[in-house]
Amino acid sequence: MLLVAIAVLTISSCGNSTQKVPFDSGDSVNQMVDSTLYGICGEATSMNVLQLIIDTGDTLMLDISHAKEKEQVFGGLQAGDRMAVLPNDDKTAAVTVINQTALLGDWVMPNPLDGSDEVGIRIKEGGVAESIEQSSIIYRTWRLVKGRLEIVLVRDGANDMEEVYTYDLQKLTTDSLVYKDSEETYEYGRQKPKETYGDEVKLEDTSLDDFRM
């Protein structure tokens, strides 16, 4: 009976543990699980060839023509931008290309409940994610896994239980981010700075008549 009780406690303890989800912190890690290459887009990049200076210091010239045909190049190619690339087996061509620099920023959509406000997600460097005008959903981290976007979040009232969602990218441009899962498609636009109106009051220009008695 004592051994059974110990076994039950052990299983319960394992079941309640919170698993930390890794994300891209700037290094190409966990290569045994995910072969994604992280690096900088080089100046020798051309229409169909990506020069990728990976984090280990090596430089690869990857054929991206097939990825472009399959619409698997997201965010464009800009020298100096940080890239995440899923290569083929011999690392001569790219299967999926994602411009991480283009992915960063504040992405919003009309509130699905009433459309009155904008809600969304803030994607920051170092794998940090934050909610925009959402109290019921708290985004925590993001990462790119095998060419897909993985987001970790916590729902309000869920006792800090992390949920992991993985999405397929559909579109990434300067102003648009679209990704989907098996059930829904999420369409975001880049949040525009809110216009501020000062309290200045414009006065009329003075003239000589203003000083005449």
Secondary structure, DSSP 8 states (H G I E B T S, - for coil): -HHHHHHHHHHHHHHH--------SSS---TTT---EEEEE-TT--SSEEEEEETTS-EEEEE-HHHHHTT-EES---TT-EEEEEE-TTSSBEEEEEEHHHH-EEEEEE-TTTSSSEEEEEE-GGGBEEEES-SSEEEEEEEEETTEEEEEEEETTSTT-EEEEEEEEEEE-SSEEEEE-SS-EEEEEE-----------------GGGG--
